[in-house]
Amino acid sequence: MLTRLPSLPALARQRISKRICALMTMTFLAACDVAVTGAGGNSGQQIDPSAPINVALLVPGGTGSADFDAIAASLENSARLAIADLDDQVQINLRVYNTGRDPGRAAQLAAGAVAEGAQIILGPLDATSANAVGAAVAPANVNVLAYSNNTAIAGGNVFVLGNTFSNVSDRLVEYATRQGVTRYMIVHQDDLPGAVGRDAIATSVRAAGNTVVGVESYTFSQQGIFDRAPAIANAVNANNAQAIFVTDNVRGGLSILATSLNDQGLSPNRSPLIGLTRWDASPQFADLPGAQNGIFALPNAGREAAFRNRYESTYSSRPHALASIAYDGIAAIGALAATGDRNALTTSSLTRSAGFAGATGVFRLRSDGTNQRALAIARIANNQITIVEPAPNSFGRGGS
């Protein structure tokens, strides 16, 4: 029998509450800027296989914020690390532009970079800026590999490199379905990241032929979770949900949610949690009774560790969480340039089915501007995180 965890101590609650603002900031960077669909219609620049490829790297420096300057430096470092790892026959001329977080400035600098010879754009960080950049360089037939994971801007000449909510939910639902889970309760925080995650989960569940038995939300705060926990637990039981698919983060409100639902008597053996975010960011989460038997997705652990170690040994600092995306952009460009194909930077080449070997595993770009990343499945059992299904090392014919 599982021992029920009492309510979290006041100090722990305070720590989690203080983390919420920081979490919100990071989530909005990558996933949740309000934007319109990217401009479309171009196929990308042709290259001279014997000449260096001109890449414009757009980073969020220049805002006066130490945090964003650090992100900018980490992205640039990762891109240069990727260049060093390329085939000796591939030459990339990298020019770096500090766009801040201003869509107008990003669009202006991107247009200037193209005028200076840029053949492809890597970046920028924010979805709104990426959308503006895509529109600015579309007339010049230039593709954009943005750091964002906001699929609302994907399409046309804009590709998003970030790991999307839909990619994560597809992988988790595919695995859970094979374990016999067909009835899902979705529980999300009542904010924009939660809403985007909710919709991604619902789409994945229904596409797999399964059932969303209910959707519950809570105000993104400590008290909001406490207030809604009884109703959420009742809905899980009343609808015979086999799993509770949650959108929140371990550095946000997920620890409080898992504990509160456990306090309401929900059994993680009967209705375990499934997480849209990474739970290994806080090792203490695995100690919670409410987290036991839950699953979440991870990148290729071996490749991620190798990238982190290489970065640290080169720059004597840890890479930012988004740094690997810049590495991936250069890796894709370099792999295509190595083929000697003049069409290496066109949409048809960027979306090749075999994909690319990235910093944290294989990935590929889709014709609609989204991406697919190979992910592992991790489970929490006996207070330990264990990989129960490793990330694939390649994409099969069926797309797995």
C-alpha positions as CSV (number, residue, x, y, z in Angstrom):
1,M,0.0,0.0,0.0
2,L,1.3,3.5,-0.8
3,T,1.8,5.8,2.1
4,R,-0.1,9.1,1.6
5,L,2.0,12.2,1.7
6,P,0.7,14.9,4.1
7,S,0.2,18.4,2.8
8,L,3.5,20.1,1.7
9,P,5.3,22.0,4.4
10,A,4.8,25.8,4.3
11,L,8.4,26.4,3.2
12,A,8.1,24.0,0.3
13,R,4.9,25.7,-0.8
14,Q,6.6,29.0,-0.7
15,R,9.5,27.8,-2.8
16,I,7.2,26.3,-5.4
17,S,5.1,29.5,-5.4
18,K,8.2,31.6,-6.0
19,R,9.2,29.4,-8.9
20,I,5.9,30.0,-10.8
21,C,6.9,33.5,-12.1
22,A,10.3,32.1,-13.4
23,L,8.6,29.2,-15.0
24,M,6.0,31.4,-16.7
25,T,8.8,33.5,-18.2
26,M,10.7,30.6,-19.7
27,T,7.5,28.9,-21.0
28,F,6.4,32.0,-22.8
29,L,9.9,32.4,-24.4
30,A,9.7,29.2,-26.3
31,A,6.0,28.3,-26.6
32,C,3.4,30.8,-26.0
33,D,3.9,34.1,-27.8
34,V,0.7,35.2,-29.5
35,A,1.4,35.1,-33.2
36,V,-0.2,34.6,-36.6
37,T,0.7,31.9,-39.1
38,G,4.1,32.4,-40.8
39,A,4.3,33.8,-44.3
40,G,4.6,31.1,-47.0
41,G,5.2,30.2,-50.5
42,N,8.9,30.1,-50.9
43,S,11.2,27.1,-51.4
44,G,14.5,28.4,-50.1
45,Q,17.8,29.6,-51.5
46,Q,20.1,27.6,-53.8
47,I,23.8,27.4,-52.8
48,D,27.1,27.0,-54.5
49,P,28.4,23.7,-53.0
50,S,32.0,24.9,-53.3
51,A,31.5,28.1,-51.4
52,P,30.7,28.8,-47.7
53,I,27.1,28.9,-46.7
54,N,26.1,32.3,-45.2
55,V,24.0,31.8,-42.0
56,A,22.5,34.6,-40.0
57,L,22.2,33.7,-36.3
58,L,19.6,35.9,-34.6
59,V,19.9,35.9,-30.8
60,P,18.0,37.8,-28.0
61,G,21.0,39.9,-26.9
62,G,20.9,43.7,-26.5
63,T,17.9,44.0,-24.2
64,G,20.0,45.1,-21.2
65,S,18.9,41.9,-19.4
66,A,21.7,39.7,-18.1
67,D,19.4,36.7,-18.5
68,F,18.8,37.2,-22.2
69,D,22.4,38.1,-22.8
70,A,23.3,34.8,-21.3
71,I,20.8,33.0,-23.5
72,A,22.2,34.8,-26.5
73,A,25.8,33.8,-25.7
74,S,24.8,30.2,-25.1
75,L,23.0,30.0,-28.4
76,E,26.0,31.4,-30.2
77,N,28.4,29.1,-28.4
78,S,26.3,26.1,-29.4
79,A,26.1,27.1,-33.0
80,R,29.9,27.5,-33.2
81,L,30.3,24.1,-31.4
82,A,28.1,22.6,-34.1
83,I,30.2,24.2,-36.8
84,A,33.4,22.7,-35.3
85,D,31.7,19.3,-35.5
86,L,30.9,19.5,-39.2
87,D,32.5,17.6,-42.0
88,D,35.7,19.3,-43.1
89,Q,34.3,19.8,-46.5
90,V,31.5,22.0,-45.2
91,Q,32.1,25.7,-44.6
92,I,29.7,28.0,-42.8
93,N,30.1,31.7,-42.5
94,L,28.2,32.6,-39.3
95,R,27.1,36.2,-38.7
96,V,25.4,37.0,-35.3
97,Y,22.7,39.6,-34.9
98,N,21.4,40.8,-31.5
99,T,17.7,41.3,-32.1
100,G,16.6,41.7,-28.4
101,R,13.0,40.7,-28.1
102,D,11.7,43.2,-30.6
103,P,9.9,41.8,-33.6
104,G,10.4,45.0,-35.6
105,R,14.2,45.0,-34.9
106,A,14.4,41.3,-35.6
107,A,12.7,41.7,-39.0
108,Q,14.9,44.7,-39.9
109,L,18.1,42.9,-39.0
110,A,17.0,39.7,-40.8
111,A,16.3,41.7,-44.0
112,G,19.7,43.4,-43.6
113,A,21.4,40.0,-43.2
114,V,19.8,38.8,-46.4
115,A,20.9,41.9,-48.2
116,E,24.5,41.1,-46.9
117,G,24.2,37.6,-48.4
118,A,22.5,35.4,-45.7
119,Q,21.1,32.3,-47.3
120,I,19.2,31.0,-44.3
121,I,18.2,32.4,-40.9
122,L,18.7,30.6,-37.6
123,G,16.5,32.1,-34.9
124,P,15.1,34.2,-33.4
125,L,13.9,33.2,-30.0
126,D,10.4,34.6,-29.7
127,A,7.5,33.4,-31.8
128,T,6.3,36.9,-32.6
129,S,9.8,37.8,-33.8
130,A,10.1,34.6,-35.8
131,N,6.8,35.4,-37.5
132,A,8.0,38.9,-38.4
133,V,11.3,37.6,-39.6
134,G,9.6,35.0,-41.8
135,A,7.5,37.7,-43.5
136,A,10.5,40.0,-43.9
137,V,12.7,37.5,-45.7
138,A,10.0,35.5,-47.7
139,P,10.3,37.8,-50.7
140,A,14.0,36.9,-50.9
141,N,13.2,33.2,-50.9
142,V,15.0,32.6,-47.5
143,N,14.0,29.9,-45.0
144,V,13.9,30.5,-41.2
145,L,14.8,27.9,-38.6
146,A,13.3,29.5,-35.5
147,Y,14.1,28.5,-31.9
148,S,10.4,28.6,-31.0
149,N,8.1,25.6,-30.4
150,N,5.0,27.6,-31.1
151,T,3.3,25.7,-34.0
152,A,1.0,28.7,-34.7
153,I,3.9,30.4,-36.6
154,A,5.0,27.3,-38.5
155,G,4.5,27.0,-42.2
156,G,5.7,28.6,-45.4
157,N,9.3,29.6,-44.9
158,V,9.2,29.3,-41.1
159,F,10.2,26.1,-39.4
160,V,10.1,25.7,-35.6
161,L,13.0,23.8,-34.0
162,G,11.8,23.6,-30.4
163,N,10.3,20.4,-29.1
164,T,6.5,21.0,-29.6
165,F,3.8,20.1,-27.1
166,S,2.2,18.0,-29.9
167,N,5.3,16.0,-30.5
168,V,5.6,15.2,-26.8
169,S,1.9,14.3,-26.4
170,D,1.9,12.1,-29.5
171,R,4.8,10.1,-28.2
172,L,3.3,9.7,-24.7
173,V,-0.2,8.8,-26.0
174,E,1.4,6.3,-28.4
175,Y,3.2,4.6,-25.6
176,A,0.3,4.7,-23.1
177,T,-2.1,3.3,-25.7
178,R,0.2,0.3,-26.1
179,Q,0.0,-0.2,-22.3
180,G,-3.8,-0.3,-22.6
181,V,-4.7,3.2,-21.6
182,T,-7.6,4.5,-23.6
183,R,-9.4,7.0,-21.2
184,Y,-7.6,10.2,-20.4
185,M,-8.5,13.1,-18.1
186,I,-6.7,16.3,-19.0
187,V,-5.8,18.6,-16.2
188,H,-4.2,22.0,-17.0
189,Q,-3.3,25.3,-15.4
190,D,-5.6,28.1,-16.5
191,D,-3.1,30.1,-18.6
192,L,-1.9,30.2,-22.2
193,P,0.7,27.5,-21.8
194,G,-1.9,25.3,-20.1
195,A,-4.4,25.9,-22.9
196,V,-1.9,25.2,-25.7
197,G,-0.9,22.0,-23.9
198,R,-4.5,21.0,-23.3
199,D,-5.3,21.3,-27.0
200,A,-2.2,19.3,-28.0
201,I,-3.0,16.5,-25.6
202,A,-6.7,16.3,-26.8
203,T,-5.6,16.1,-30.4
204,S,-3.1,13.3,-29.7
205,V,-5.6,11.3,-27.7
206,R,-8.3,11.5,-30.3
207,A,-6.0,10.9,-33.2
208,A,-5.0,7.6,-31.5
209,G,-8.6,6.6,-31.4
210,N,-8.8,7.1,-27.6
211,T,-11.2,9.1,-25.4
212,V,-10.8,12.4,-23.5
213,V,-13.2,11.7,-20.6
214,G,-12.9,15.2,-19.2
215,V,-11.0,18.4,-19.0
216,E,-10.3,20.1,-15.7
217,S,-8.4,23.3,-15.0
218,Y,-7.1,25.4,-12.0
219,T,-5.8,28.9,-11.4
220,F,-2.1,28.9,-11.8
221,S,-1.3,29.4,-8.1
222,Q,-0.9,27.4,-5.0
223,Q,-4.3,28.3,-3.7
224,G,-5.9,27.7,-7.1
225,I,-4.6,24.1,-6.9
226,F,-5.8,23.5,-3.4
227,D,-9.3,24.9,-4.3
228,R,-9.7,22.7,-7.4
229,A,-8.1,19.4,-6.2
230,P,-11.4,17.9,-4.7
231,A,-13.3,18.5,-7.9
232,I,-10.5,17.2,-10.1
233,A,-10.3,14.0,-8.0
234,N,-14.1,13.5,-8.2
235,A,-14.0,14.0,-12.0
236,V,-11.2,11.4,-12.4
237,N,-13.2,8.9,-10.4
238,A,-16.6,9.6,-11.9
239,N,-15.3,9.3,-15.4
240,N,-13.2,6.2,-14.8
241,A,-10.1,7.9,-16.2
242,Q,-7.2,5.5,-16.6
243,A,-4.6,8.3,-16.7
244,I,-4.4,12.0,-15.7
245,F,-2.5,13.9,-18.4
246,V,-1.1,17.1,-16.9
247,T,0.4,20.2,-18.5
248,D,2.1,21.8,-15.5
249,N,5.8,21.8,-14.6
250,V,7.8,20.5,-11.6
251,R,9.2,24.0,-11.1
252,G,5.7,25.4,-11.3
253,G,2.7,23.9,-9.6
254,L,2.9,20.2,-10.5
255,S,4.4,19.1,-7.1
256,I,1.5,20.7,-5.3
257,L,-1.0,19.2,-7.8
258,A,0.4,15.7,-7.4
259,T,0.3,15.9,-3.6
260,S,-3.1,17.4,-3.5
261,L,-4.7,14.7,-5.7
262,N,-3.0,12.1,-3.6
263,D,-4.4,13.7,-0.5
264,Q,-7.8,13.4,-2.1
265,G,-7.4,9.6,-2.3
266,L,-6.5,9.2,-6.0
267,S,-4.4,6.1,-6.6
268,P,-1.4,6.5,-8.9
269,N,-1.7,2.8,-9.6
270,R,-5.3,3.2,-10.9
271,S,-5.0,6.7,-12.5
272,P,-1.3,7.6,-12.9
273,L,-0.1,11.0,-14.1
274,I,1.3,11.6,-17.6
275,G,3.4,14.7,-17.9
276,L,3.7,17.0,-20.9
277,T,6.9,18.5,-19.4
278,R,10.1,17.1,-18.1
279,W,10.0,15.8,-14.5
280,D,13.7,15.2,-14.1
281,A,14.2,19.0,-13.7
282,S,13.5,18.5,-9.9
283,P,14.8,15.2,-8.5
284,Q,12.6,15.6,-5.4
285,F,9.5,15.2,-7.5
286,A,10.2,11.4,-7.8
287,D,9.8,11.1,-4.0
288,L,6.2,12.2,-4.1
289,P,3.7,9.3,-3.7
290,G,1.4,11.0,-6.2
291,A,4.1,10.9,-8.8
292,Q,4.6,7.1,-8.6
293,N,3.8,5.1,-11.8
294,G,3.7,8.3,-13.8
295,I,5.4,8.7,-17.2
296,F,6.9,11.6,-19.1
297,A,9.1,12.0,-22.2
298,L,12.9,12.7,-22.4
299,P,15.4,13.2,-25.3
300,N,18.2,10.8,-25.9
301,A,20.0,10.8,-22.6
302,G,23.3,9.7,-24.0
303,R,23.4,12.4,-26.7
304,E,22.2,15.1,-24.4
305,A,24.9,14.3,-21.8
306,A,27.5,14.2,-24.6
307,F,26.5,17.6,-25.8
308,R,26.4,19.1,-22.3
309,N,29.9,17.7,-21.5
310,R,31.3,19.0,-24.8
311,Y,29.9,22.4,-24.2
312,E,31.1,22.6,-20.6
313,S,34.6,21.5,-21.5
314,T,34.8,24.1,-24.4
315,Y,33.2,27.1,-22.6
316,S,33.6,26.3,-18.9
317,S,29.9,26.8,-18.2
318,R,26.7,24.9,-18.6
319,P,24.6,25.4,-21.7
320,H,21.3,27.1,-21.5
321,A,18.3,24.7,-21.8
322,L,17.6,26.1,-25.3
323,A,21.2,26.0,-26.5
324,S,20.9,22.6,-28.1
325,I,18.4,24.0,-30.6
326,A,21.0,26.3,-32.1
327,Y,23.3,23.3,-32.4
328,D,20.6,21.4,-34.2
329,G,20.0,24.1,-36.7
330,I,23.7,24.2,-37.7
331,A,23.8,20.4,-37.7
332,A,20.9,20.2,-40.2
333,I,22.4,22.9,-42.5
334,G,25.8,21.2,-42.4
335,A,24.4,17.7,-43.1
336,L,22.5,19.0,-46.1
337,A,25.5,21.0,-47.4
338,A,27.7,17.9,-47.2
339,T,25.6,16.3,-49.9
340,G,26.9,18.8,-52.4
341,D,23.3,19.5,-53.5
342,R,22.6,23.0,-54.8
343,N,19.1,22.7,-53.3
344,A,20.5,21.9,-49.8
345,L,18.6,24.8,-48.1
346,T,15.3,24.4,-49.9
347,T,12.2,23.1,-48.3
348,S,12.3,19.7,-50.0
349,S,15.8,19.1,-48.6
350,L,15.1,20.5,-45.1
351,T,12.2,18.2,-44.8
352,R,13.9,15.0,-45.8
353,S,12.3,12.0,-44.1
354,A,15.6,10.6,-42.6
355,G,16.0,13.8,-40.5
356,F,19.1,14.8,-38.8
357,A,21.3,13.9,-35.8
358,G,20.9,16.6,-33.3
359,A,22.4,17.5,-29.9
360,T,19.7,15.5,-28.0
361,G,18.7,12.9,-30.6
362,V,17.4,12.6,-34.1
363,F,14.8,15.1,-35.4
364,R,13.2,16.0,-38.6
365,L,11.4,19.0,-40.0
366,R,7.9,18.6,-41.5
367,S,6.5,20.3,-44.6
368,D,4.1,22.2,-42.4
369,G,6.9,23.9,-40.5
370,T,6.6,21.7,-37.4
371,N,9.1,19.1,-36.3
372,Q,9.3,15.6,-34.9
373,R,11.9,14.6,-32.3
374,A,12.7,11.1,-31.2
375,L,11.9,10.8,-27.5
376,A,12.4,8.3,-24.7
377,I,9.7,7.3,-22.2
378,A,10.6,7.6,-18.5
379,R,8.6,6.2,-15.5
380,I,8.7,7.0,-11.8
381,A,8.6,3.9,-9.7
382,N,10.0,3.3,-6.1
383,N,11.0,7.0,-6.0
384,Q,13.3,6.5,-9.0
385,I,13.2,7.7,-12.6
386,T,13.8,4.8,-15.1
387,I,13.8,4.8,-18.9
388,V,11.3,2.2,-19.9
389,E,11.6,2.8,-23.6
390,P,14.6,4.5,-25.2
391,A,14.5,7.2,-27.8
392,P,14.7,5.7,-31.4
393,N,18.0,6.4,-33.1
394,S,16.3,6.8,-36.5
395,F,12.9,7.3,-38.0
396,G,11.2,4.3,-39.4
397,R,9.1,4.1,-42.5
398,G,6.0,4.7,-40.5
399,G,7.4,7.8,-38.9
400,S,8.3,6.3,-35.5
